[in-house]
Amino acid sequence: MREAEELFLKGPQVMADDRHSEREKRWLALGHTDDGRLLSCAFKVRDARLRVISIRPMSRRERKWYAEKNPIREGSAGG
């Protein structure tokens, strides 16, 4: 879970995950770790806490979208 913590501490791009939100609101966070790993994290908020559902490497489509929103400077791990 260290990588999930890093992702959230670095200010990820967050959007509603409407495709998977039938009973309870779910969210998708796209961001990077201290090591520069690009991750996608599905989560929900319950009792004022973030509850991670899954965390995985970003898909090609997610990486492209994230790069457009967050240009990474040469020689930087993204932050």
C-alpha positions, 0 to 999 in steps of 0.5 A, a space after each residue: 500500500 506504500 505506492 497507493 499512499 505515494 500516489 495520493 500524496 503527490 496530488 493525482 488526477 481524480 475522476 468519478 468511475 461511473 462505469 463501476 458505481 452502481 451502489 456506492 460512488 467509486 473514484 479513479 485516481 491516476 498519478 505517480 509514485 516517488 519512483 515515477 511509476 504511473 499507477 491507476 487506483 480505484 477507490 471509494 470513500 467510506 466513513 471519511 476514509 479512502 478505501 482502495 479497491 485496486 491499484 495497478 499500472 496505468 493502461 496505455 490510454 490512461 498514460 496518454 491522458 495523464 501525460 496530456 494533463 501532467 507534462 513531465 519535465 526531462 529528467 524528472 520522475 514527475 514531481 
